[in-house]
């Protein structure tokens, strides 16, 4: 469906989202909103979360691997990983007992984000601005 010119229109669920914003959505409770876009932002819209997910799709599994690849603080990384586990996007699996260490694996819900991630990659590669370098599509094992 299109509106003025060639601008596509969102379906009627977007109107519900707009009304919800007027009702006063809270940033820290977006994942509980009736608006599907707000719920999605509530799960993956935090700073660093999409980059953590990128690393998951590049087969990074361990805390140190995420930290090394991203340069994120330990506290913030731990917070984001906990949220992704709580939301069912990642599964936390122990791989060492002493000291306790875990791997983070994408669940089916996390794997379902692949087309969204690829759409963002393709959008970022579009010549809207400078392209510093092509996005990585695979990492050597």
C-alpha positions, 0 to 999 in steps of 0.5 A: 500500500502506498501513500503520497507519491511512492512512500509506502504506508504501514498497515493499521497496526502502526496506527495503534503504535502511534496511539500507544505513544500518545498514551505514554510508552515507557522506554524501559517497558517497551517489550510489554507494549501492544505495539509490535514495533515498540516490542521489537525495539524493547528487545533489540533497540538498546545501544550495543545489542545489534552489534552483539547480535552481529557477533552471534551471527558471526559465531562469537559465543563467549563473553571474552569474544564479545568483549574483544570484538566490540570493546564494550565494558564488562558491565554493559556487556553482561547487562545486554547478554542477560537481557537477550537471555531473558527475552529468549533471543539467546540461550546461556550454556555453561562450558566450564565449572571453575570458574563458571563460564558460559557460552551464548547461543542464538535460540530460534527466536534469535535466529529469526532476527537474521533477515532483519539483521541482513536488511540493516546490513544492506541498508547500511551498504546503500550509497546514502553516505560514505562506505568505509568498507564492506560488511563482513559476511563470514568469519573464518573458523 
